[in-house]
């Protein structure tokens, strides 16, 4: 069986592991905005394989927080500028102008640190979404055009920290999907300020997304060794039927579970791509939902982030790893439909 084909591998100039990245289109080019394991921020242009470092100002007037720490990073274009947001376990969320490094806005110091972040557009507004590590955790939505530190809308759910966040639409309304380590999955209708709490997910969440499957909108989650779908209207979960090849997952012994996920469309069919703690990249057919093809093995350590996008006319997965590399994978060789 075929596996995703490696198109490009590029090492970050800092020689440090890459904790997270987000994609942003700017000036007709696709850029990956990356945070490495010592909180350096770089942009990477995969079409030209070109890296650029972006020093960022410290956002807080506090002698105890005089450096920038970023584990979860998000990026979006607003008014022709790339706005980047991020934070870490011990640093609340802040927003910067990527080109100048100037602080645009920041959270209060009593906000918890950041676990996951994502940039995107909600109802025509460029936003940055951040889920924190408090108990219960909070999800905040920041307007990327704002230049002040006004309190953003925040939502609460669950009892474990944020596993992942995603931006999408449901019934034509902008929504944010939020998954947590205890299996809590919540979909927020941002315009209405209303929450749909799904029944507990069968796994602790490390990836969330949205997909249209057979004409129906679904929430997609990933964790451990599973990708599952939920109907937001009924709350019903759809899991893959077990097969003879499936191995029983043992969370105490298996250190190769899913660490990240993104959704997309490949040859007209909804798919998910997951990365794992042992460096694998696996494509899933969401109409089944089951893995298809063989996993690709390119990263030597954890895959920390993945995005599905179109690059030079190809549907690709871009991945970032603890092994200091960004990689681009062609998904087409796996297609069997």
C-alpha positions, 0 to 999 in steps of 0.5 A, a space after each residue: 500500500 502507498 504512503 504519503 510521499 515526502 516532497 521537501 524537508 527543511 531544518 529550522 536555523 535554530 537547530 531546535 525542535 519545532 513546538 507548533 506552527 500555523 499557516 498564513 497566506 500573505 502577498 500571494 505566498 503561503 508561510 508557516 509561522 513556527 515556534 521552536 522549543 526555546 520560543 524563537 519565532 520563524 517564518 518559513 516559505 516552503 515554495 522557496 525553502 526560505 527561513 526568516 527569524 522574527 524577534 518579538 518584544 516582551 509583552 508584559 511590564 513585569 520584571 519576572 516576565 522579561 522574555 517571550 515564551 511560546 509553545 502554542 502559536 497562531 497567525 492570521 493576516 489583518 489589514 495587510 499585516 501578519 498578526 501572530 499570537 501565542 504563549 506558553 505554560 507560564 506566559 499568557 497569550 499575546 499578539 504581535 505584528 510579525 514584521 516589526 515584532 511590536 506588541 499589539 495586545 496581550 492578556 492580563 497577567 492573571 490569565 493562565 498559560 497557553 496550550 493551543 492556538 489557531 488563526 482564522 476568520 470568523 464571520 469575516 473577522 480575522 481572529 486568533 483563538 487560544 485555549 489555556 491550561 487552567 482548570 477549568 480551562 478557558 477559550 478566548 477569541 482575540 480580534 486580530 485588528 484590535 490594538 488594545 488589551 480589552 478582554 476578549 470573549 471567553 468560554 468554559 468547559 471540561 476539567 482538563 487542559 486544552 487539547 486542540 482548537 479549530 475554526 469552522 462553520 456549522 449551519 452557515 454560522 462561524 464556530 470554534 471547536 474545542 477539545 480537551 484531555 478529558 474527552 470534553 468536546 464543545 462547539 461554540 456558535 460565536 455569533 450567538 455566544 451559545 455552546 453545544 456540548 457533545 457527549 464525552 469523546 471516546 479518547 482524550 483529545 489531541 486534535 479537532 477539526 470540522 469536515 463535511 461527510 456525505 453532505 453532513 457537517 461533522 466534528 472530527 477529533 483525534 487522540 490515542 490511536 483513533 479518529 472519530 466523528 460526531 454529529 453536532 445536532 444529535 451528539 452521536 459519535 461515529 467510530 471506525 469498525 474494528 478490523 482483524 488488523 487492529 491492535 488493542 491500544 494500551 495507553 500505559 505501554 504505547 508511547 506512539 499515539 496521535 499527537 496532532 491532526 488536521 482535516 482537509 479534502 483530497 480528490 473530492 473526499 474528506 480526509 484527516 492527517 494525523 501525526 504521532 509521537 513516534 514520527 509517523 504521518 497517517 492519512 484517514 478517510 473520514 467517510 469510513 472513518 479508517 486509516 488508508 495507505 501505509 504511514 509515512 515515516 520521516 520525522 525521527 521524533 514526535 510530530 508536534 503539528 500538522 496542517 493540510 493545505 494546497 501548495 503548487 496545485 497539490 494537496 499536501 500535509 505540512 508537518 513540524 517535528 521535535 527533530 528540528 524539521 518541517 516537512 511537506 508530504 504529497 497525499 495523492 499517492 495514497 488515494 485509491 478512489 
